[in-house]
Amino acid sequence: MTESTCASRVQKLTAGIAALNARRAEVADEVSEAAPETPAEEDLTQLREELLSALEAGDHAQRKALLQTLVAEIRVKDRSWIQPTFRVPIFRPPSGSVLPTGFEPVSPP
């Protein structure tokens, strides 16, 4: 294959890679500058109740899927030292766009 055959395609791909790298740097800067949002206590209480209900009433596959969703990392040094790290899902739209109603939309009466 000659250079003239693929030169324009390679140039387009190179420009695309440069644009993606620039966007990656922008997003990395935004993420590093943004402070993590701390959930409100009432949200954590509601989440805790919903999780307990799901763990108690769900079948094995549902409980496994729930725990896989919530556990971000597990560190193991030995059998006596195991440390899970959990991630708490926050399902809120950007502040001020809609009224906060909890984790589920309000059902009509």
C-alpha positions, 0 to 999 in steps of 0.5 A, a space after each residue: 500500500 502506498 503512502 498516498 493511499 492512506 496518508 489522508 486517513 492517517 492524518 485524520 486519525 492523528 488529529 482525532 487522537 490529539 483531540 481525544 488526548 486534549 479532552 482527556 486532560 480537560 476531564 482529568 483536571 475537572 475531576 481532580 478539582 471537583 470535591 466529592 459530594 457527601 451524601 446527606 444523612 437522610 439519603 444514607 439512612 434511606 439507602 441503608 434501609 433499602 439495602 437491608 431490605 434487598 439483602 433480606 428479601 433478595 435471592 442469591 443472584 440479586 444479593 450477589 449483584 448488589 454487593 458487586 455493585 457496591 464493593 469498589 475494592 477488597 484489600 487482603 493482607 492475610 486471613 485476619 485482615 480483610 478491608 472492603 471499600 464501598 462506593 455509595 451510588 448518588 443518583 441526583 441530577 445537577 443541583 437546582 435542575 429538579 427538586 430532590 425526591 429521594 432515590 426513586 421518582 415520586 409515584 402519582 397518587 
